[in-house]
Amino acid sequence: MDHWRTDLFEPARRAVIRLFRPDVRILTGGIAFYALFSIFPLIYLTLTLLTIALPPELATQLATPISNFFTQTVEPLTRTEIETIQKMTPAGLSLRAFGAVLLVLITASSGAKAAITGIRMIAGTTARTRFAGFQGVSLLLTGALVFLVWLLGALQLMVTIISQAGGAAMGRFASEIAALADTLWISKAIGGFAVFYVILVLSLRGHIRKGTRAIAAGAAAATVAFIFVTFLFQLYLNYSVLGTLYGALASVILGFIWLSASVMSLLLGAALAAEWSQAWGEEVSE
């Protein structure tokens, strides 16, 4: 029992205390702000590329899980909307895609810098990072996150196609695995863990001397917290009246609260990784 207390519970208690520092709350709002303005251009860019590269039938089918990834109350793109996008001129599509890429790079890079600063601050590291190194890490994190989001989306779409096609060609077991992986919450858990782990590894690289066990445990804890706050947010959306002005405004406000809570989940994972690294012998370097 003492082993559990010293290695798990006491570090977890100290990690929660770190989250209530005033500077951490300020950073949470900043990271959530940049994340808010980078998510939607990324979704727009992804859906635009899908509609350009694929036939209308397949694009309509694949746009549905992208919409459902955030909330089941979002209406997916219709066949008419996809055909309208495909009929646009190449110049118009290129200009819109370039604008979306520019917005994603600016906002995601700024959000990555804020996230790295917040994670290192809450981890209690005092080692200075050179300007070029910091910019390089932020760009690497931005590129890794964008690539990871697209990779997870591609895997999700592949699983969706397999589960809907049935298991005649690949066997019953593979079909059941695909149907299980196509479950919305499992997809969110896997995607959340992958994103949190990449952020923590790149942000704390060189600040934790050895091993990634504490980082993996912190990412797992952050994923659990993220799934919990996401479940509460979707529970509200399922039972709220979004057709009224009050309901729409409340959903927007609660959406930003959900985004801030998701950022707090990330910072909780960073604090737990720092505390557990000290308890497990993976000390945070000074």
Secondary structure, DSSP 4 states (H G I P E B T S, - for coil): -HHHIIIIIHHHHHHHHHHTSHHHHHHHHHHHHHHHHHHHHHHHHHHHHHHHHS-HHHHHHHHHHHHHTT-TTSPPPPHHHHHHHHTS-HHHHHHHHHHHHHHHHHHHHHHHHHHHHHHHHHHT------HHHHHHHHHHHHHHHHHHHHHHHHHHHHHHHHHHH-STTT-HHHHHHHHHHTSHHHHHHHHHHHHHHHHHHHHSTTTB-S-SHHHHHHHHHHHHHHHHHHHHHHHHHHHS-TTSHHHHHHHHHHHHHHHHHHHHHHHHHHHHHHHHHHHTT-PBP-
